Amino acid sequence: MIDNSNIGEILSLIETEYNKNRKPIVTKISEKQRNPFLILISTILSLRTKDEVTAVASYKLFEIASTPDEMLTLSNVQIEKLIFPVGFYHRKAEHILQVCKILLDKYSGKVPDNLDDLLALPGVGRKTANLVIVLGYDKYGICVDTHVHRISNRWDYVQTKTPEQTEFALREKLPKDYWKIYNDYFVSFGQHLCKPISPLCSTCSIENFCPKRGVEKHR
């Protein structure tokens, strides 16, 4: 069973796995330079896109434009070509240009550091907004993607039906000391071990703790 009596121990074990595996691309970008704009744009690109595709697209785009001003010198078509083949690249190119214009017009080119202002930007949902707050500004937030939602429920740590419900349940239950690391650890853990279908339970360091809620088959 996993609850607040052992969540610290569990996350320490997950950290060991995290350090063995490839970090998410947005985390790598934030470690090179805590730049909220680059984190915002790379997170927008990452939505419904594999990490390796996001990495290539982000680096190609940022080689040409790494500020809102520079981004607005590019056309929609130019951005599309640079970020292809990320998912929904047509729409994401539109959102990137819209976001950059708003940042310059309303925020003097600076990415806002609060949820409400971030959520008002085109193409920005709660996952993206929280990730910018955590990685861009080192503030407390809980970013919930499919991995966080799935694994938190698989552990029976929360009982929720949507990522948004999971975020609010974690805000109520998860000790604040773990908010910033939670998403990073779970993305890597979900990509490499705790997979959506047939997770690799036999090689998982927390198998004896995990109730495997909803798991029908595992290796």
C-alpha positions, -999 to 999 in steps of 0.1 A, spaced: 0 0 0 12 35 -8 1 64 13 16 94 31 32 71 56 57 58 30 54 82 0 88 97 8 104 63 8 86 54 -25 97 86 -42 133 80 -31 132 46 -48 117 62 -79 145 88 -78 170 60 -81 153 48 -113 149 84 -126 187 89 -123 193 58 -144 170 69 -173 168 96 -198 153 128 -184 123 144 -202 133 170 -228 117 199 -211 136 191 -179 168 190 -199 161 224 -214 153 239 -180 186 225 -166 206 241 -193 190 275 -187 160 283 -164 143 302 -192 105 303 -188 100 312 -224 119 282 -238 102 260 -212 67 273 -222 73 268 -259 89 233 -256 60 222 -234 35 234 -260 54 214 -286 55 183 -263 17 179 -260 7 146 -276 42 142 -290 69 117 -282 98 131 -262 124 124 -289 103 142 -315 98 172 -291 136 174 -285 145 176 -322 117 202 -329 126 223 -299 163 225 -307 156 233 -344 132 261 -335 153 276 -307 184 277 -330 164 302 -352 143 319 -325 147 319 -288 128 350 -277 92 363 -284 107 390 -306 127 366 -327 98 342 -330 75 369 -344 100 374 -373 90 340 -385 59 331 -405 34 304 -396 48 282 -424 84 287 -413 75 276 -377 55 246 -391 86 234 -410 109 238 -380 86 219 -356 73 192 -380 64 163 -372 52 172 -337 15 164 -332 -9 191 -344 20 212 -357 -3 235 -377 -22 245 -346 9 247 -324 26 271 -349 -5 294 -346 -4 292 -308 33 300 -306 28 332 -327 -3 342 -307 15 336 -274 45 356 -284 24 386 -295 5 385 -261 37 383 -242 51 413 -259 19 433 -258 8 425 -223 38 413 -203 68 432 -219 80 399 -234 81 381 -200 63 348 -194 39 353 -164 46 333 -133 10 326 -121 -15 300 -132 -44 323 -141 -23 344 -165 -6 314 -180 -40 296 -185 -52 326 -205 -25 321 -232 -35 302 -264 -27 265 -263 -18 265 -225 -36 241 -202 -30 232 -166 -2 207 -174 18 233 -193 11 262 -169 22 241 -139 53 229 -156 63 265 -164 58 275 -128 79 246 -115 107 245 -141 107 281 -152 102 298 -118 111 271 -93 77 277 -76 53 252 -62 30 235 -87 17 200 -96 20 191 -132 -2 162 -142 2 144 -175 -10 110 -185 19 93 -166 12 111 -133 -26 105 -136 -22 68 -145 5 59 -120 -10 78 -91 -42 58 -96 -24 26 -102 -8 31 -68 -42 38 -54 -27 70 -40 -56 89 -55 -89 77 -70 -97 100 -99 -110 99 -135 -92 128 -152 -58 145 -150 -74 177 -136 -91 157 -108 -57 141 -101 -40 175 -98 -65 188 -73 -65 155 -53 -27 156 -52 -28 193 -40 -49 181 -11 -29 149 -3 7 151 -15 31 167 10 43 200 -6 80 190 -4 73 166 -33 53 188 -56 81 200 -78 97 166 -84 65 145 -88 59 151 -126 96 146 -136 99 114 -117 66 100 -130 72 108 -166 105 90 -166 91 61 -145 61 58 -168 82 58 -200 107 32 -188 90 9 -163 54 17 -153 41 15 -189 4 19 -197 1 -17 -209 20 -46 -193 43 -26 -170 76 -41 -160 67 -50 -125 93 -78 -121 121 -52 -123 104 -25 -103 119 -15 -70 85 -7 -55 66 -38 -66 60 -50 -31 43 -16 -22 22 -12 -53 -14 -25 -54 -13 -25 -92 -48 -11 -93 -63 -17 -128 -33 -37 -141 -45 -67 -160 -12 -79 -172 24 -72 -162 59 -85 -169 
